[in-house]
């Protein structure tokens, strides 16, 4: 992280706890640009958080690839559609 005039962290820097709590949203691109930049800056300078980020990236990739091509069986899809139609007609 870049230092301010006193040699400490920038005023808007985040700590490990804050960075780690945002990793999921960061990886899904669901953070504001400012918060994403703050997480990115922290992770760039913090080896433990960087390792957590890499682990989370690999984990999400594995989850996404394991579900690729899996579809809901037609009978279940039909039952869900029927239940939704019945629910909407009740209201």
DAGIUR-V335419 format. One record per helix or strand of 3 or more residues. SS is the DSSP state (hx for helix, st for strand). FROM is the first residue (numbers start at 0). TO is the last residue. Records with the same first field share a line. If there is no record, write none. Layout:
# DAGIUR-V335419
SS->FROM-TO / FROM-TO
This chain:
# DAGIUR-V335419
hx->15-26 / 32-44 / 46-65 / 73-89
